[in-house]
Amino acid sequence: MDAEKFELVSIDGGVAGNAPVHSIDRRWRHFISAVLVLAGIILVGASFGLSEFRDGQGALTGKFVLPLSAGVGLFVLGCLATTAWRAFAGWLCVALVGEAASLQMVDAGRLIHFQHYRALSDLLQQHSLEVAIVVLQTCIVAYAITKHIGSIAAWLRSNIGYWKLAIGSLFLVLAGAAVTPDLKIYGASLLIGAWVQIVTLGTVMIMAASVPELAMERISVKIDVLLAGSDGQAATRPRLDRFAVGAALFVVLLAAALSFFVYQAYPHVPDEAQYLFQARYMAAGQLTVSPPAVPEAFSLYMVPYLDDRWYSIFSPGWPAMLAVGVWAGVEWLVNPVLAGVCILLAYVFFQQVYDRRSARIAVILLSCSPWFIFMGMNFMGHMFTLASALGAAVILLSSLASRRVWMCLLAGGLIGVVSLIRPLDGAIVAVLLGTTVLFYSSTWRQRILSASALVLGTIATASLIFPYDAAVTGNAFAMPIDAYYTKYFWPKVMALGFGPERGMGWGLDAFPGHSPLEALINTALNTSLLQSELFGWGVGSLLIIVFFVLSGKARRKDLWAVISIAVVVLTYGLFWYHGGPDFGARYWFVSIIPLVALTVSGLEWLIRTVSDTVKNRLVLALLSLCSLALICYVPWRSADKYYHYLGIDPSIRDLARDRHFGKSLVLVRGSESPDYQAAWTLNPVNFDGDLPVFAFDKGTATQTRLLGSFADRQVWLVDGPSITGDGYRVEAGPLDAEQALKTLEK
């Protein structure tokens, strides 16, 4: 036997006992390490290769995350089994498998609804393995953490207090589940959510504590270099560096990969289809399009099909930016690039408000945030809104620091851009940055000049909406969205405020009209989305923020973040709809920067309350949580929800290419949404030219008129997924108009 031994490390980083517990030959240690690595690779391969982790169409389902996470955990454990980090790797493996198992207990899926934990009967019958894993994790964590209970209780008593602990815990439990009228599901979700949060928190605490002191000292140096920079000195002024550029590239590549492979470079939400429609005709140099013949055969929600010219009902800012991607043929890449821009701007912004260390922690959080990443994947305008708002804030703070008043004109111009993308967000950003000028200018002269420049810059760009509205609706003071809803529904249906006439009566709307009670429910729903999707942490994304705010230790420089979040929440409380669960609390997306800021400040508060030997363990715990989100949450959300989200199947695009539809009329049969919506997106500008035109089969009367109006085109009859139970399928074609009519009559 080789004289070299290794020792089991206790969870507190010390040696278990006075002598080595196991004596294993070095060759056996490396053999076990190799077996673990090989097992991990096999599990990762199985997660992608086995059919039981795929649906009927061969697409990965959320189930693949469990073997994937287990495989990654075993791989890491095998790599670190012969080092002082083996205990940490073991707990990381427990955390990964537990996180993946708990996600399988969630009912999210590809159809629109707020996620909740599955019914207890379903969990016990269909997901007994996952439940057993979380129960086993609970037992392991409960046993391991007993020796730390005293120190944890002492820390809570000294830094939070039991009544604040009770309030914070209650808030986090309530935020852990979406409000639903089914009290049985809601109650079960609250209990299971609390269970998962507590067990995950215990796992991460033990994992961070399991690193031996000597190893922790070594990694602490690397953590300090990562967060403070290689020079170890505070930056004299905000600047970009390799860290920020690397983080931005990571986000661009990740969001682009998700956009291409998961979202299939295709709009899924109805809003996205209209944005892309608008971007395409803008790229062609138009502000409206000519309606097609037989317009009712091409009508969709948000399409003004009775008007003599067609237009998208949305503001022009985001479609104009998206049009650049359309012109370049990479419209799916616009938001990923903007996400990278946001990372760079956020890095500068956090240096302006805090310091470089805080800025780096903030960028890490943003780069690993599922909410941020999936917003960078889609075709919505929120990422451009955030980039413009961040740009305005960075320029404004630079102006106030340097006393270059003219820069406020540029900041105001970007505020105006925000108003051209999302008008309500524009108003919010204008109020917040305008208040910043008033409170942070050093003299009254600077206040007056800076505020005047900010207002002038805002007006200069925001006023572009008037000629745009005049060109689209014929009235400079009638926005397309207001004109559409007033004509096709009723006045004030989309207006802010309370009243019985607000709202569309959708299934996710709690009550008819809008009231303060419904505003509270909407706020609760969006809060539950934040708890889950802001960081994707099993402990709850709001954990640090809640206890930091309750601690009363927030500093004056954190006040802006609290006020910003309150303004966003209260403003959107006046709107009847919560935004839905499409991409997290998307109406609140501009609040992601202050939310990250409070998380960073909360981490710094935690660090100030512990000893020097523990502070970097807290940073290690944060980095571990971010890693868990990237390994477990992001792949799970991608496969479980966003692939073919809302039933949208882009295969109609491939079918048109493979069958060479060319200049034809494609009559789509099935459901209006999603079958026809997915096809409608492919229609050419002005519904003419040599490309196929996609119409919806609405019955005999419409068929006759449609075929007569497009008699110069060959006809294809295509059944949608709701009919085929699979993808799109050509039922007949190519046919002339007479043959098509006879086929349809059969």
BELDA-V286547 format. One record per run of one state. SS is the DSSP state (A for helix, B for strand, O for the rest). FROM is the first residue (numbers start at 1). LEN is the number of residues. If there is no record, write none. Layout:
ss:SS from:FROM len:LEN
ss:SS from:FROM len:LEN
//
This chain:
ss:O from:1 len:5
ss:B from:6 len:1
ss:O from:7 len:2
ss:B from:9 len:1
ss:O from:10 len:5
ss:B from:15 len:1
ss:O from:16 len:6
ss:B from:22 len:1
ss:O from:23 len:3
ss:A from:26 len:24
ss:O from:50 len:1
ss:A from:51 len:3
ss:B from:54 len:1
ss:O from:55 len:5
ss:B from:60 len:1
ss:O from:61 len:3
ss:A from:64 len:17
ss:O from:81 len:5
ss:A from:86 len:19
ss:O from:105 len:1
ss:B from:106 len:2
ss:O from:108 len:8
ss:B from:116 len:2
ss:O from:118 len:2
ss:A from:120 len:7
ss:O from:127 len:1
ss:A from:128 len:32
ss:O from:160 len:2
ss:A from:162 len:14
ss:O from:176 len:7
ss:A from:183 len:27
ss:O from:210 len:3
ss:A from:213 len:16
ss:O from:229 len:13
ss:A from:242 len:21
ss:O from:263 len:7
ss:A from:270 len:14
ss:O from:284 len:5
ss:B from:289 len:1
ss:O from:290 len:5
ss:A from:295 len:4
ss:O from:299 len:11
ss:B from:310 len:1
ss:O from:311 len:5
ss:A from:316 len:13
ss:O from:329 len:2
ss:A from:331 len:23
ss:O from:354 len:2
ss:A from:356 len:12
ss:O from:368 len:2
ss:A from:370 len:6
ss:O from:376 len:6
ss:A from:382 len:21
ss:O from:403 len:4
ss:A from:407 len:15
ss:O from:422 len:1
ss:A from:423 len:18
ss:O from:441 len:3
ss:A from:444 len:19
ss:O from:463 len:1
ss:A from:464 len:10
ss:O from:474 len:6
ss:A from:480 len:9
ss:O from:489 len:10
ss:B from:499 len:1
ss:O from:500 len:14
ss:B from:514 len:1
ss:O from:515 len:1
ss:A from:516 len:18
ss:O from:534 len:9
ss:A from:543 len:9
ss:O from:552 len:4
ss:A from:556 len:17
ss:O from:573 len:13
ss:A from:586 len:23
ss:O from:609 len:3
ss:A from:612 len:31
ss:O from:643 len:2
ss:A from:645 len:3
ss:O from:648 len:3
ss:A from:651 len:8
ss:O from:659 len:5
ss:B from:664 len:6
ss:O from:670 len:2
ss:A from:672 len:9
ss:O from:681 len:4
ss:A from:685 len:3
ss:O from:688 len:5
ss:B from:693 len:4
ss:O from:697 len:3
ss:A from:700 len:10
ss:O from:710 len:4
ss:B from:714 len:6
ss:O from:720 len:1
ss:A from:721 len:4
ss:O from:725 len:4
ss:B from:729 len:7
ss:O from:736 len:1
ss:A from:737 len:9
ss:O from:746 len:1
//
